[in-house]
C-alpha cells in the first residue's frame, strides 16, 4: 500500500449503536489497519508544537488504542493526559505508559464528564466525523476548556472515499459512504460555539491498494464501517459486491486501486470567560461566580 500527500463529520444520519459496535469489534485489529489514522495523527501532533504553554491537563478525545495519548504524555511530561473513548475495548487495549500521567475515561463525546474550565489542550484525531451533533461537541469542548486553551483536531471532508462512493452509487440507492461537511462549515460551527481565531486547512491523501477488497478489509479492521441509519441491513450479496468492484475499475491506475481522503485540520482557542455564544434565543454569556467576584 502506497501513501501520497498533496497539500491544498458526518452529514449522514448515523446509527450510534452501529458506530460503537464497529469500534468494539475492531479494537483488536485496529493498530494493524489504522495506517491512515496514524499518518494523520503524526501530522496533527506536529501542529501541537505551536502550543507554547505547558498544559496542566490534556484531553485526547477519541483516543482509540492510545498512541496519541502516549505521544502527548511524552511531549508534555508534567501534564495529566486524559484518554477518552466510548469503546471499552479500545481503552482496554490502550494500556498504560511508564512515566505518563494517564487517565482513561469511557464516555460519549457529546457529554464529556469533566469539570468546566479544567482542560488546557484538546486533541482529537479523526473522531469528530462520528458525532451525531458536532455543534454540541464544540460547545462541550468550550465548556471543559480553560480560557485561552487550544483545540486541535482532524476530521474527514466531503471528498473522502469518493471512488468508493461512486462505485456503489451505480449499484443501489443505499448510503455506503458517509457525507461529510466541508472545511468552511466546520469553521462556522467553531465560531458559533464561541471559539476564537479558528485556522482551517485541508490535506488530501490517497491510499493505494492491490484490490478493492483490501480497502474494504482495512475499513472494517479500523472500525470505519458504514453506520448510516438508512444503510442496507441485509447481507451484501456476491453479485452486488462484484458489480461495485467492476465499477471501481474506472479508477484503477496500473495495478493499483486508489482511495482518496480529504482531511480537515482545525485549530482554535477557547475564548475569554464571558464571551457570548450565539443561539436561536440570542447571544448567551456565561461567567463563573469567582470571575464576577474578582471584578
N, C-alpha and C positions, 0 to 999 in steps of 0.2 A: 504494500500500500504506500502511495506517494503523497506527500503533502506539499502544496504550493501556496504561497501567500501573495496577496495583492492588496496594497494599501488603497484605499479610496478616500409576545407574551401572548399569549395566545388569544386571538380574536375568536377562535373556535370554542364553543361551549364544551367544557371538559367534564368528564365523569371522574370526580375526585377519588372515588374508591378504586377505579381502574388505574389512575396515576399512582396511587400509593402501592397498589398490588404489584404493578410493574417494577417499581424500585425495590420492593421487598424481595421479589423473585430474582432480581438482577444483582443483589448485593454481593454474592459470592463470585460472580463473573465480571463485576463492574471494572475492576482495575485492569483486567486483561483486554477489555474492549473500549475503554474510555480514552482513546487516542486523541480525539478532537478536544475533549474536555480538559485533558492535561496540557495540550498546546495552548489553548485559550487561557487556562489558569496561569501558566507561566508568563504570558503577556500581561495579564491583569496584575500579577504580583509585581511586575516591573513598575507599574503605574503607582503602586502603593508607596514606592520610594519617594514620591513627591510629598508625602505626608511627613513633614519635618518634625512634628512633635513626637514625644514619647508617650504613647497612649497608656492609660491605666487599664482599659478594657476594650477588647476587640471582639466583634461578633462575626463569625463566619456562617452566614445563613445559606442553608442548602449545602452543608459541608460534605455530604456523601461519605466516602470512606476516609476523609480527614486529611488528605495530603496538603491542602492549602492551610488547614488549621496548624499543622506541624510546621510548615514554612513560615507562617506568621508568628508562631511562637519562637522560632529561631531568630527572626528579624527583630522582634520586639520582646527581648528576653525577660523584661521586668513586667510585662503586661499579663493580665488574665485573659486567656483565649477561651471564648465560648463557642463551641461547635454545635450548631443547631440543625437538625434534620427531622423530618417527620417519619422517617423509616427506622424503626428499631434495629432492623437487620444491618443497615448501613452503619449505624452508630456502634453496633457491637463489633463489626469488622474494623472500624477506625482505630480501636485500641487506644493506647496512651503513649506518650513520648517522654523519655528521660529529659529532665531539665526544662520541660514546658509546663506552665501552669494552665492546664487544660481542663475545662468543664464541658460535659456533654449534656445536651438537652434535647429531648424528643418533643417536638411541638410543631404547630401549624404556623407558617409564616404570616398568616393573616391575624394572628393573635399571639404575639411574642410575649412569653411570660417573664419579662424583665421590667425593672422599675423605670419610671420616667427619668430621662436625662442621666442615664447610667453608662452609656457606651460612647467611646471616643471615635471609634472607626468601625464602620460596617462594610464587610467584604462579601460579595455574593457572585459566584461564578456559575452561569448557565443554570440558574434555578428559577428565575422570575418568570420564565415562559410557562411554568406550570401553575402560575397563580390564576385564580378564577376572578380576582378583583385587584388589579395592580394598583390603582389609586389608593385602595385601602392599605395595601402593603407599604406604599410610600409614606402614608400617614403614620403607620406603625413605626417605620424607621425614624421618622421625625420625633415621635413621642419618646422613643428609648434613647435617642442620641442627645449628647450634650450640645449646647450652643457652640457652633463653630466646628463640630465634629465632621468627619469626612465620610462620604459614601462613595464606594467604587463598586461597579457591577458590570456584568455582561448578560446579554440575553439574545435570543435569535431575532433576526429581522425577516421581512416578508419574502425574500428570495431564497430562504433556506429550503433545501431539498426540492428545488424547482423541477429537476429532472424526474424525480420520483413522483411528484405531484402530477406532472403532465402525463407520465406513463399510465398512472391509474385513472386519470380523467377520461381516457379513451375506453376504459373498461366498464365503469359504472358511475353512478352519481353519488356514491357514498364518500364522505371525507376520509382520506387516508393519510394526508399530511396536514398538520395544523396551520392555520393562518395566523401570522404574527404582525403586530403594528410596526410602523416604520419609526425611524430614529426621531423624527420631529414630534410624533405623537407621544413617545416616551418622555421626551424633554418637556413637553407641555404638561404631562402628568406630574413631573417633578416640580415644576413651577407652581402648579395648582396646589400641591401639598405644602408649599411654603419654602422649598429649598432654594438656596441662592447660588449664583454663579455656576449653573449647570454647564458642563462641557460634554458634548456628544460627538462621537465619530464612529465610523464603520470600517471593518476589515472584512474582506471576502477570502474565504479559504475553500479549497477544493481537495477532497479526498478522492483517491483513485483506487478502484477495486478490480480484481481479476474477473469478477462476475457479479451480477446483481444480487444473488443470494448471499454473497459475502457482506454486502451492505446491509441487507435485512437482518442477518445474524448479528452484526455489530450493533445495530439499533436495539435489538432485543437484549443483547448482552449488557448494554449500558443502561437499560431501563427506559430508553427513549422510544417507546412504542405508541401507536395510535391510541389515544384515550378520548377521542371525540365522543360526546354524548350520543350523537346520531350515527356512529360508526356501524358498519355491518357486524352483527353479533354472531353470525354463524361461522363455521369453518371456511377458510378461503379455499375454494375448490382448485384442483390442479389446472383446469382449463383457464380460469380467471387469472391465476398466478402466471401461467405460461403466456397469456396474452399481454399482461403487464410487462413481462421480461422482453417480449418481442417489440413492444412499443418503446422500451428503453434503448433498443439498438440504435435509434437515431442519434443518440448522444455518445455512442462509443467512439473512442479515439484510439486507433490502432488496436491494441488488445486490452484496453483499459476502459472502465466504466466510471465516469465522474459523478461525484455527489457534492453539490455546491452548498456552502453555508454562508449566510450573511450574519456577521457577529456585530452587535451593537455594543460599544463600550460607553459607559456613562460614569461621570464623576461630578459630585456636587457637595455643598457644605450645608450643614444644618444651620438655620438662621438664628439670630439673636432671640432671646426669650421675649415673647410678646409680639413677634412678627405675625401678622394675621394669615389665616388660611382661607382661601376662597371656598365658599359653599353655596348651595342653592338659596340659603337663607341670608346670604351676605358674607362679609368678612368677619371671621371669629379669631380673636386674640386670646391666648391663654398665658397666665402668669402664675408662678408659684407664690405662696404666701411669703417665703423668705425673700424673694426678689422684690415684692412690694414693700416689705418692711425695711429693706435696705435703701429705699429711695428717700 
